[in-house]
Amino acid sequence: RVPLADVRMISTTSLQFPATAIRSALRTELIESVKSEASIKGISLPSGSAGVAQAAVDIDSLVVVSLLCTVEPHLGFELPHCVVRTGGYGSVDAAIEHLLPRIESEWNKHKGGAQ
């Protein structure tokens, strides 16, 4: 049996949006995608993840849609493609800043959190 205090902690924790995990997963996958694309096209990128995340690069919306599956295990449900901006993004940081609130909104719809 789980003590009552632990039950409250488990239920509270499971209702909190995992922003850090989502941001980290998106950032890792987007940076890898940008590096791969740059390598294919012969584009030089800044060294280090922070530089790549801030670099002005085109990230296709279809690429971002395909990366949504990397965050879905943290959420426990499938994200709709409409969380991604049509036309894509101009940097990894821009993509994350646009996606995170929309993913959190979907989380709130599924988990009954504050909106």
C-alpha positions as CSV (number, residue, x, y, z in Angstrom):
1,R,0.0,0.0,0.0
2,V,1.1,3.5,-0.8
3,P,0.9,6.0,2.1
4,L,-1.6,8.8,1.6
5,A,1.2,11.5,1.5
6,D,2.8,9.6,-1.4
7,V,-0.5,9.3,-3.3
8,R,-0.9,13.1,-3.1
9,M,2.6,13.6,-4.4
10,I,2.2,11.1,-7.2
11,S,-1.1,12.6,-8.4
12,T,0.2,16.2,-8.1
13,T,3.4,15.3,-10.0
14,S,1.5,13.5,-12.8
15,L,-0.6,16.6,-13.4
16,Q,2.3,19.0,-13.7
17,F,3.3,19.8,-17.3
18,P,6.8,18.3,-17.9
19,A,8.2,21.5,-19.4
20,T,11.8,20.8,-18.8
21,A,11.7,17.3,-20.3
22,I,9.7,18.6,-23.3
23,R,12.1,21.5,-23.9
24,S,15.1,19.2,-23.6
25,A,13.7,16.6,-26.0
26,L,12.6,19.2,-28.6
27,R,15.9,21.0,-28.4
28,T,18.0,17.9,-28.8
29,E,16.0,16.6,-31.8
30,L,15.8,20.0,-33.5
31,I,19.5,20.6,-33.1
32,E,20.3,17.2,-34.5
33,S,17.9,17.8,-37.4
34,V,19.5,21.2,-38.1
35,K,23.0,19.8,-38.0
36,S,22.1,17.0,-40.3
37,E,20.5,19.3,-42.8
38,A,23.4,21.7,-42.6
39,S,25.8,18.9,-43.3
40,I,23.9,17.8,-46.4
41,K,23.7,21.3,-47.7
42,G,27.3,22.2,-46.8
43,I,26.2,25.0,-44.4
44,S,28.5,25.9,-41.5
45,L,26.9,26.3,-38.1
46,P,28.2,27.8,-34.9
47,S,30.0,25.4,-32.6
48,G,28.1,24.3,-29.5
49,S,24.5,23.6,-29.0
50,A,23.6,27.1,-27.8
51,G,25.0,28.6,-31.0
52,V,23.2,26.1,-33.2
53,A,19.9,26.8,-31.3
54,Q,20.2,30.5,-31.9
55,A,21.5,30.3,-35.5
56,A,19.2,31.6,-38.2
57,V,18.2,28.4,-40.1
58,D,15.1,27.3,-41.9
59,I,13.4,24.5,-40.1
60,D,10.6,23.0,-42.2
61,S,7.2,22.5,-40.5
62,L,7.0,18.9,-41.8
63,V,10.4,18.2,-40.1
64,V,9.0,19.6,-36.8
65,V,5.8,17.5,-37.1
66,S,7.9,14.4,-37.5
67,L,9.8,15.3,-34.3
68,L,6.7,15.6,-32.2
69,C,6.8,11.8,-31.5
70,T,9.9,12.4,-29.4
71,V,8.0,14.3,-26.8
72,E,4.8,12.2,-26.8
73,P,6.2,9.6,-24.4
74,H,6.6,12.4,-21.8
75,L,3.0,13.4,-22.4
76,G,1.2,10.1,-22.6
77,F,-0.8,11.1,-25.7
78,E,-0.4,12.0,-29.4
79,L,0.0,15.6,-30.3
80,P,-2.1,17.1,-33.1
81,H,0.0,18.5,-36.0
82,C,-1.7,21.9,-35.6
83,V,0.7,22.7,-32.7
84,V,3.4,23.3,-35.4
85,R,3.3,26.6,-37.3
86,T,2.7,26.3,-41.0
87,G,5.8,27.4,-42.8
88,G,8.2,26.3,-40.2
89,Y,10.7,28.3,-38.0
90,G,13.8,30.4,-38.3
91,S,15.7,28.9,-35.5
92,V,15.6,26.1,-33.0
93,D,14.9,28.6,-30.2
94,A,12.0,30.1,-32.2
95,A,10.5,26.7,-32.7
96,I,10.7,25.8,-29.0
97,E,9.3,29.1,-27.9
98,H,6.3,28.6,-30.3
99,L,5.8,24.9,-29.6
100,L,6.1,24.8,-25.8
101,P,3.0,26.8,-24.9
102,R,0.9,25.0,-27.5
103,I,2.1,21.6,-26.3
104,E,1.2,22.7,-22.7
105,S,-2.2,23.7,-23.9
106,E,-2.8,20.2,-25.3
107,W,-1.5,18.8,-22.0
108,N,-4.1,20.8,-20.1
109,K,-6.8,19.6,-22.4
110,H,-5.8,16.0,-21.9
111,K,-4.9,16.1,-18.2
112,G,-7.5,18.6,-17.0
113,G,-4.9,21.2,-15.8
114,A,-5.3,24.9,-15.7
115,Q,-5.6,26.7,-19.0
